[in-house]
């Protein structure tokens, strides 16, 4: 490309252009010639003329560089404009534009429900990062269509969490934002969460209480429940379905009594022991967090007797240096179909036993079909109490989850033998750091789960199996693969019909996860073939999903 002079538009040429010989001679003069007569006056005048021409050349080049820089800026601006126009044209082909508003609204609502809109009352640097926790506001600022949809979709604004932790007074912006969400949610049922540390008057709380008749789900975290419960006691909750109340102080409180005017309440999660006269006859699901463990079996029996319609019971037991001394009080509850027990136990001295074992000794649940046992203990878990509970309850367990308990493979096999109708099994062998128990996910367990054509198999009706291996112990891949192959019958085959006739079901889903080792895809090639035939197989290691 030919460069032109910015002033005269002629071809830009270098007028001072020394040849290699002249440059070499110049270097020689500079290095070796010196003294008063090193250069004559005529030669000095010639050098000055050359320098003047060189200065003009430099000036011309500076002008040309400035012109070219301006041209580059113009071209870059044109490129940016072209990219912007191209992006807009590509948006015309975006699949998102083809979605009807009803489908788009459902997607946006799922996002807003999963994240939740969170408002804080503190203004430090961390609090300023609350904007990413306002998905409804974010959605409404994407484009005109999304904003119009967000403003018309009350459900996007109905999931609200308010955190009031500061003692410096509530900022006006917080109550204004709460009012905005309440206004835009219109008459939509509210999913509300409050996290309080203060007991003084708060304008934002007063706004929320005015809409108590719209509360569908209410979560309450507080160090002091009494002051706020006085306001709640004056209200009715005709739409309330889910209630989660937890306190962090040791003061006694009858805060649950204030929800006696909640005729639709079906799910309760709480750390507060329900009083004997609590109006919970209609409860279907109860999640009870016992910070210091069960005081007695009678306490648990009283809670269950107070909830005659209960279907799902979840007990989160935290026991620190205490032991239940009362003898078990056995009772039968026919409506409960799902039981979850989560125990965190810290053993000191000569303490033995556990809260979960006391629960199993106290309960008889003949209608139970789903059982989840989770925990973190330093000692080997006594499965004999669990087996006795299943046997004496005469229940039909179809779903069983074991997580975080120190159990041997022999004891686990004994538990599974008490569950011949089990359909879904999940085992996570993560245990306490100080436990010396080996993983129950062993070759012996895999061999026991293998279908035997001439004998009764362990868990013959199993449909899905999920194993999470966190023990850094050798894993027998070949035995595991052989077990899976023995339980897979190609649909419509003679083998499938024969196994079905003797009460043995075809496995449908296998999930194996390693948190500590990689998975060799070649080793698990046989399972990839079964996956192609219709069996759902997922094998994951530290190197990602390999099957």
C-alpha positions in Angstrom: 0.0 0.0 0.0 1.5 3.4 -1.1 1.6 6.1 1.6 0.7 9.6 0.7 1.8 12.8 2.3 -1.0 14.3 4.5 -0.3 17.8 3.3 0.3 17.5 -0.5 -1.2 14.0 -1.2 2.0 13.0 -3.0 3.7 9.7 -2.5 5.5 9.7 0.9 9.2 9.2 0.2 12.3 9.2 2.4 14.6 11.9 1.2 17.4 11.1 3.6 18.3 7.5 2.6 22.0 6.6 3.2 23.4 3.7 1.4 25.1 0.9 3.3 28.5 2.2 2.3 27.7 5.7 3.5 26.4 4.3 6.8 29.6 2.3 7.2 31.7 5.4 6.5 29.7 7.4 9.0 30.3 4.8 11.7 34.0 5.1 10.9 34.0 8.9 11.3 32.1 8.7 14.6 34.5 6.1 16.0 37.9 7.2 14.9 37.8 10.9 13.7 38.1 13.6 16.4 39.8 16.9 17.1 39.4 20.5 16.0 39.8 19.7 12.3 37.7 16.6 12.2 35.1 18.2 9.9 35.4 21.2 7.6 32.9 24.1 7.6 31.7 23.0 4.2 31.0 19.5 5.5 29.3 20.9 8.6 26.9 22.9 6.4 26.2 19.8 4.4 25.3 17.8 7.5 23.0 20.6 8.7 21.2 20.5 5.3 20.7 16.8 5.6 19.4 17.1 9.2 16.9 19.7 8.1 15.6 17.3 5.4 15.5 14.5 7.9 13.4 16.6 10.3 10.9 17.3 7.5 10.8 13.5 6.7 10.1 12.8 10.4 7.3 15.5 10.4 5.8 14.0 7.3 5.8 10.5 8.8 4.3 11.8 12.1 1.5 13.3 10.1 1.0 10.1 8.2 1.0 8.0 11.4 -1.7 10.3 12.9 -3.8 10.0 9.7 -3.5 6.3 9.6 -4.3 6.1 13.4 -7.5 8.1 12.7 -8.3 5.8 9.8 -7.8 2.7 12.1 -10.1 4.2 14.7 -12.7 4.8 12.0 -12.3 1.2 10.7 -12.5 -0.2 14.3 -15.7 1.8 14.9 -17.2 0.4 11.7 -16.2 -3.1 12.8 -17.9 -2.7 16.2 -21.0 -1.4 14.5 -20.9 -4.3 12.1 -20.6 -6.8 15.1 -23.5 -5.1 16.8 -25.7 -5.3 13.7 -24.7 -8.9 13.2 -25.6 -9.8 16.8 -29.0 -8.2 16.3 -29.5 -10.1 13.1 -28.4 -13.4 14.8 -31.0 -12.7 17.5 -33.7 -12.9 14.9 -32.7 -16.6 14.4 -32.4 -17.3 18.2 -34.5 -20.3 19.3 -35.5 -18.3 22.4 -37.6 -16.0 20.2 -39.6 -19.0 19.1 -40.6 -19.8 22.7 -44.2 -18.8 23.6 -44.5 -16.5 26.6 -46.1 -19.3 28.6 -43.0 -21.6 28.2 -40.5 -18.7 28.7 -42.4 -17.7 31.9 -42.1 -21.2 33.2 -38.3 -21.2 32.7 -37.9 -17.9 34.3 -40.0 -18.8 37.3 -38.0 -22.0 37.8 -34.8 -19.9 37.9 -36.3 -17.3 40.3 -37.7 -20.1 42.6 -34.3 -21.9 42.7 -32.3 -18.8 43.5 -34.8 -16.7 45.4 -34.9 -12.9 45.7 -32.7 -11.9 48.7 -32.8 -8.5 50.3 -30.3 -7.4 53.0 -30.3 -4.6 55.4 -26.5 -4.0 55.5 -24.6 -1.7 53.2 -21.0 -2.9 53.5 -19.0 -4.1 50.5 -20.3 -7.6 50.9 -23.9 -6.4 51.1 -23.5 -4.4 47.9 -23.2 -7.8 46.1 -26.9 -8.5 46.8 -27.9 -7.6 43.2 -27.1 -11.0 41.8 -29.6 -12.4 44.3 -32.4 -10.5 42.8 -33.3 -12.6 39.7 -36.7 -11.0 39.1 -35.0 -7.6 38.8 -32.4 -9.0 36.5 -34.9 -10.7 34.3 -36.9 -7.4 34.0 -33.8 -5.5 32.8 -32.7 -7.9 29.9 -34.9 -6.6 27.1 -38.3 -5.1 26.4 -40.0 -8.5 26.0 -38.6 -9.9 29.2 -39.4 -6.8 31.1 -43.0 -6.8 29.9 -43.2 -10.5 30.7 -41.7 -10.0 34.2 -44.0 -7.2 35.1 -47.0 -9.3 34.0 -45.7 -12.4 35.8 -46.6 -12.0 39.5 -45.0 -15.4 40.4 -41.4 -14.1 39.6 -41.7 -11.6 42.5 -43.4 -13.9 45.0 -40.3 -15.7 46.3 -38.7 -13.3 48.7 -36.0 -13.7 51.4 -35.4 -10.8 53.8 -32.3 -10.8 56.0 -32.3 -8.2 58.9 -29.0 -8.5 60.8 -27.8 -5.0 61.2 -28.3 -3.0 64.4 -27.8 0.4 62.7 -31.4 0.8 61.7 -33.2 -0.4 58.6 -32.3 1.5 55.4 -35.2 3.1 53.5 -34.1 1.3 50.3 -34.9 -2.1 51.9 -38.5 -1.2 52.8 -39.0 0.4 49.4 -37.7 -2.8 47.7 -40.0 -5.0 49.8 -42.9 -2.8 48.9 -42.0 -3.1 45.2 -41.9 -6.9 45.3 -45.2 -7.0 47.2 -46.8 -4.7 44.6 -45.5 -6.6 41.6 -46.4 -10.0 43.0 -50.0 -8.8 43.2 -52.3 -11.6 44.6 -49.8 -14.4 44.0 -49.2 -16.7 46.9 -45.9 -15.7 48.6 -42.9 -17.9 49.5 -41.3 -15.9 52.3 -38.1 -16.3 54.3 -37.1 -14.1 57.2 -33.8 -14.1 59.0 -33.9 -11.8 62.1 -31.5 -10.8 64.8 -33.3 -7.6 66.0 -36.4 -7.1 68.1 -37.1 -3.4 67.3 -39.8 -2.1 65.0 -39.0 -2.7 61.3 -41.0 -1.1 58.5 -40.3 -3.9 56.1 -41.7 -6.5 58.5 -44.9 -4.5 58.9 -45.3 -4.5 55.1 -44.9 -8.3 55.0 -47.4 -8.9 57.8 -50.0 -6.9 55.9 -49.9 -9.7 53.3 -50.0 -12.7 55.7 -53.1 -13.9 54.0 -51.0 -14.6 50.9 -48.2 -16.6 52.6 -47.9 -20.0 51.0 -44.5 -20.9 52.5 -42.9 -19.2 55.5 -39.4 -19.8 56.8 -38.3 -18.0 60.0 -34.8 -17.9 61.5 -34.3 -15.9 64.6 -32.5 -15.7 67.9 -35.6 -14.3 69.6 -39.0 -15.6 68.5 -41.2 -14.1 71.2 -41.3 -10.5 70.1 -42.2 -11.3 66.5 -44.7 -14.1 67.5 -46.8 -11.5 69.3 -47.5 -9.9 66.0 -48.1 -13.2 64.2 -50.6 -14.3 66.8 -53.0 -11.6 65.6 -53.0 -12.9 62.0 -54.6 -15.6 60.0 -52.8 -17.7 57.4 -55.5 -19.2 55.1 -53.0 -20.2 52.3 -50.1 -21.4 54.4 -48.9 -24.8 53.3 -45.2 -25.0 54.4 -43.8 -23.7 57.7 -40.1 -23.7 58.8 -39.4 -22.1 62.2 -36.0 -22.3 63.9 -34.6 -20.5 66.9 -31.0 -20.1 68.0 -31.5 -19.2 71.6 -32.4 -21.4 74.5 -35.5 -19.5 75.6 -38.8 -21.4 75.6 -41.3 -20.3 73.1 -44.8 -21.3 72.1 -44.3 -19.7 68.7 -46.0 -22.6 66.9 -49.3 -21.8 68.7 -49.6 -18.6 66.6 -50.2 -20.7 63.5 -53.4 -22.3 64.8 -55.2 -20.2 62.1 -53.4 -22.1 59.2 -56.0 -24.7 58.1 -54.0 -25.7 55.0 -50.7 -26.3 56.8 -49.2 -29.6 55.5 -45.4 -29.4 56.0 -43.6 -28.3 59.2 -39.8 -28.0 59.9 -38.9 -26.8 63.3 -36.5 -26.8 66.2 -39.3 -25.9 68.6 -41.0 -28.8 70.4 -44.7 -28.6 69.4 -46.8 -28.1 72.5 -49.4 -30.8 73.3 -52.3 -28.6 72.1 -50.7 -27.6 68.8 -53.2 -27.6 66.0 -51.4 -30.0 63.7 -53.9 -32.7 63.0 -53.7 -31.9 59.3 -49.9 -32.2 59.0 -48.6 -34.5 56.3 -44.8 -33.9 56.7 -42.7 -33.1 59.8 -39.0 -32.3 59.9 -37.9 -32.0 63.5 -34.4 -30.7 64.4 -33.4 -31.8 67.9 -30.3 -29.8 68.7 -29.5 -31.7 71.9 -31.1 -35.0 71.0 -34.3 -36.6 72.2 -35.0 -36.0 75.8 -37.0 -39.3 76.0 -38.9 -41.7 73.8 -42.1 -40.3 75.4 -41.4 -36.9 73.8 -41.2 -38.5 70.3 -44.4 -40.4 71.0 -46.2 -37.3 72.1 -45.1 -35.4 68.9 -46.4 -38.2 66.7 -49.7 -38.6 68.6 -50.2 -34.9 68.0 -49.9 -35.4 64.2 -52.4 -38.3 63.4 -52.3 -37.6 59.6 -48.5 -37.6 59.3 -47.1 -39.3 56.1 -43.5 -38.3 56.2 -41.3 -38.0 59.3 -37.8 -36.6 59.2 -35.7 -36.4 62.4 -32.4 -34.5 62.5 -30.7 -35.5 65.7 -27.7 -33.6 67.1 -26.4 -35.2 70.3 -23.4 -33.9 72.3 -22.2 -35.7 75.4 -25.6 -37.0 76.6 -27.4 -40.2 76.8 -31.1 -41.1 76.7 -31.8 -43.0 80.0 -35.5 -43.7 79.7 -36.6 -47.2 78.5 -38.1 -47.4 75.0 -41.8 -46.7 74.7 -43.1 -48.6 71.7 -46.0 -47.3 69.7 -47.5 -48.0 66.3 -48.3 -45.3 63.7 -50.0 -46.6 60.6 -50.0 -43.5 58.4 -46.3 -42.9 58.1 -44.9 -44.1 54.8 -41.5 -42.2 54.7 -38.9 -41.9 57.5 -35.6 -40.0 57.4 -33.2 -40.0 60.3 -30.1 -37.8 60.3 -27.8 -38.1 63.3 -24.7 -36.2 64.1 -23.1 -37.8 67.2 -20.0 -36.9 69.1 -18.9 -39.7 71.5 -17.1 -38.9 74.7 -15.9 -41.3 77.4 -18.0 -44.3 77.9 -21.1 -43.1 76.1 -22.8 -45.7 73.9 -25.9 -46.0 71.9 -27.4 -43.4 69.6 -30.6 -41.4 69.3 -31.4 -43.1 66.0 -31.2 -46.5 67.7 -33.6 -45.3 70.4 -36.0 -44.1 67.7 -35.9 -47.5 65.9 -36.6 -49.2 69.2 -39.6 -46.9 69.9 -41.4 -46.9 66.5 -43.6 -49.4 64.7 -44.4 -48.2 61.2 -46.2 -50.9 59.3 -47.0 -48.7 56.2 -43.4 -47.5 55.8 -42.0 -47.8 52.2 -39.2 -45.3 52.2 -36.3 -45.2 54.7 -33.3 -42.8 54.7 -30.6 -43.2 57.4 -27.8 -40.6 57.4 -25.3 -39.7 60.0 -21.7 -39.0 61.1 -20.5 -41.1 64.0 -17.1 -42.3 65.1 -18.3 -45.8 66.0 -19.7 -48.7 64.0 -23.4 -48.4 63.6 -25.5 -51.1 65.2 -27.7 -52.4 62.4 -29.4 -55.0 64.6 -31.7 -52.4 65.9 -32.6 -51.3 62.4 -33.3 -54.9 61.3 -35.4 -55.4 64.4 -37.4 -52.3 63.5 -38.1 -53.5 60.0 -39.1 -56.9 61.2 -41.3 -55.9 64.0 -43.0 -53.2 61.9 -43.8 -55.7 59.2 -43.2 -52.9 56.6 -42.4 -53.2 52.9 -39.4 -51.0 52.2 -39.1 -50.1 48.5 -36.6 -47.2 48.8 -33.6 -47.3 51.1 -30.7 -44.8 51.4 -27.7 -45.2 53.7 -25.3 -42.3 54.0 -22.4 -41.5 56.2 -22.7 -44.4 58.7 -19.9 -46.7 59.6 -21.4 -50.1 58.5 -19.6 -53.3 57.5 -20.5 -55.1 54.2 -21.8 -58.1 56.2 -24.1 -55.9 58.3 -25.4 -54.1 55.2 -26.2 -57.4 53.5 -28.1 -58.4 56.6 -30.1 -55.2 56.4 -30.9 -55.8 52.7 -32.0 -59.3 53.4 -34.7 -57.8 55.6 -35.9 -55.7 52.6 -36.8 -58.3 49.9 -39.1 -55.8 48.1 -36.6 -53.0 47.8 -36.7 -51.2 44.4 -34.4 -48.3 44.9 -31.1 -48.5 46.8 -28.5 -45.7 47.4 -25.3 -46.2 49.4 -22.7 -43.5 50.2 -19.8 -44.9 52.2 -18.5 -41.5 53.5 -17.9 -41.8 57.2 -16.3 -39.8 60.0 -12.6 -39.1 59.6 -11.6 -41.1 62.7 -13.6 -44.2 61.8 -11.6 -47.3 61.0 -14.5 -49.2 59.4 -13.9 -50.4 55.9 -16.3 -49.4 53.1 -19.5 -51.5 52.8 -19.2 -51.1 49.0 -17.0 -54.2 48.7 -16.6 -57.2 46.4 -18.6 -59.3 48.9 -21.5 -56.9 48.6 -21.3 -56.9 44.8 -21.2 -60.7 44.7 -24.2 -60.9 47.0 -26.1 -58.6 44.7 -25.4 -60.7 41.7 -28.5 -62.5 40.4 -28.2 -66.3 40.9 -30.3 -68.5 38.6 -30.5 -71.3 41.0 -30.9 -69.5 44.4 -32.7 -66.6 45.9 -30.8 -63.3 45.2 -30.3 -60.4 47.4 -32.8 -57.5 46.5 -34.3 -59.5 43.7 -36.7 -56.7 42.6 -34.1 -53.9 42.5 -34.8 -51.3 39.8 -32.1 -48.7 40.5 -28.8 -48.7 42.3 -26.7 -45.7 43.2 -23.3 -46.1 44.8 -21.1 -43.2 45.9 -17.6 -44.4 46.8 -15.5 -42.0 49.0 -13.4 -44.6 50.8 -9.9 -44.7 49.3 -9.9 -48.5 49.1 -9.4 -50.8 46.1 -12.6 -51.2 44.2 -13.3 -54.4 42.3 -14.5 -53.1 38.9 -14.8 -56.6 37.4 -17.1 -57.9 40.1 -19.2 -54.8 39.9 -19.6 -55.1 36.1 -20.4 -58.8 36.5 -23.1 -58.0 39.0 -24.7 -55.4 36.7 -24.6 -57.8 33.7 -26.3 -60.5 35.8 -29.2 -58.1 36.6 -29.8 -56.9 33.0 -32.2 -58.7 30.8 -32.8 -57.4 27.3 -36.5 -56.5 27.0 -38.6 -59.2 25.3 -35.9 -61.9 25.6 -36.6 -65.4 26.9 -34.2 -64.7 29.8 -36.3 -61.7 30.8 -39.5 -63.7 30.9 -37.8 -66.5 32.8 -36.4 -64.2 35.5 -39.7 -62.4 35.8 -41.5 -65.7 36.4 -39.4 -66.4 39.4 -39.8 -62.9 40.9 -36.5 -61.4 39.7 -36.6 -57.9 38.2 -34.4 -56.3 35.5 -32.2 -53.5 36.7 -33.0 -50.2 35.0 -30.6 -47.6 36.4 -27.0 -47.9 37.6 -25.1 -44.8 39.0 -21.5 -45.2 40.3 -19.6 -42.2 41.5 -15.9 -42.1 42.7 -14.7 -39.0 44.6 -11.1 -40.2 44.8 -10.1 -42.1 41.7 -10.3 -41.9 37.9 -12.4 -44.2 35.8 -11.0 -46.3 32.9 -13.5 -46.1 30.1 -12.1 -49.2 28.5 -12.7 -51.3 31.7 -16.3 -50.2 31.7 -16.9 -50.8 28.0 -19.3 -53.7 28.8 -21.6 -51.3 30.7 -21.5 -48.9 27.7 -22.9 -51.7 25.6 -25.7 -52.3 28.1 -26.4 -48.5 28.1 -26.8 -48.8 24.3 -29.4 -51.6 24.8 -31.5 -49.5 27.2 -30.0 -49.7 30.7 -29.2 -46.3 32.2 -25.6 -46.3 33.2 -23.6 -43.4 34.7 -20.0 -44.0 35.9 -18.2 -40.9 37.1 -14.7 -40.4 38.5 -12.3 -37.6 39.2 -11.8 -37.4 35.4 -15.4 -36.8 34.7 -18.2 -39.0 33.4 -16.8 -42.0 31.5 -19.9 -44.0 30.8 
